[in-house]
């Protein structure tokens, strides 16, 4: 009787170990998924990717988009990241969605202290 219990325990331990290995592999894949910095800011697919860029790069991108950053220049990097991500997501929405989502993004833009030149 004890040998069958011992064999079942060892079988379950092996299954558990294989599940742990699979789980660790999936966790590592998820962590590494968004960790690469895109070549261009326009290629960012998440706010985490935008955070990989320096403040200088974000300012230059905003200037190229003709967004005045004078009022933002005294703020933290996180503010630049949010503004850039908002612009990227608005561009994406305007290209690929209907007019209703454009109305929602219009309300969000009022909270930021910047304007188009």
N, C-alpha and C positions, 0 to 999 in steps of 0.2 A: 504494500500500500504506500509506504513512504517513498519507494523508488518511483512510482507513477507521479506522486506529488512533486518530487524533486525534478523529474523530467519536464513536467508541465511548467514549473517555476522557471527552469532554465530556458524553455521555449519562449515563455512570455518575456523574460529578460532580453532575449535576442531580438524579439519583435519590438520591444520598447526601445532598445538601442538603435535599431534601424529607423524607427520613427523620429527619434531625437536627431539623428543625422540628417534626415530629410527636412525636418523643421528648421534646423540651423542653416541648412543650405538655402531654404526659401527666405529666411530672415536676412541672410547676407545678400541675396539677390535684390530684395526690396530696399535695403539700405544703399546699395550701390547703383540702383536704378536712376536716381536723379542727382547723383553726386558729380557727374561730369559737367564741366563748364562748356556751354556751347561756344562756337566760334564767334557768333554774332548775337547781340541782344535780341534781335528779331526772331531768332530761332528758339528762344526760351519757351518751354511748355509748362512751366510752373514757377511760382514765386521763389521757390528754393533755388532754381537755376539763376534767376535774376540776382539773387543775393551773392552769387559767386563773383559778380563784377565789382570793380572798385567804384568809389564815388566819382572819380574823374571820368571813368568810362560811362557811367550813368549820366553825368552832366553833359558830356559830349553827345550822347545819343539824344538827349532831350533837346539840345541846341539844334541838332540836325533835323529834328521833327518840328523845329520852330516853336518850341515851348519855352517861354521865359522862365528862368529858374532864379531870378534875383530874389524873390521872396522866399524861396526854398533854400537858398544857399547857406543860411545859418542853421539849418535843421540837421538832424542826424541822417545817417545812411539809410535807416529803415524808411524814412519818409521818401527818399529818392526811389527806393525799391518799390514802394507802394505806388508811386506815381507812374513809374515806368511800367509796372505790371498792369496797372489800370489802362494805360495806353495800348499795350500789347493786346490785352483781352478785348478792349473796345474794337481794335482793328480786326481781330479775329471774329468777333460777333458781327460786325458790319459786313464782313465778307461772306459769312456762312450761316447767318440766322435771319429770322424774319424781323419785321419792324417792331414787334412788341418788346423784344429784349433790348432794343436800342433805347426805348423809353426808360427802362430800368437803369441802364448805365448812365443815362443823363442825370438822374438824381444823385448818383454817387459822385459825379464829377464836381458838384457844387461844394463838397466838403474840402477840397484841396485849394491851396492858395497859389495857384499858377494860372497863367492864361496864354492863349495863342497870340503870337505876334501878328 
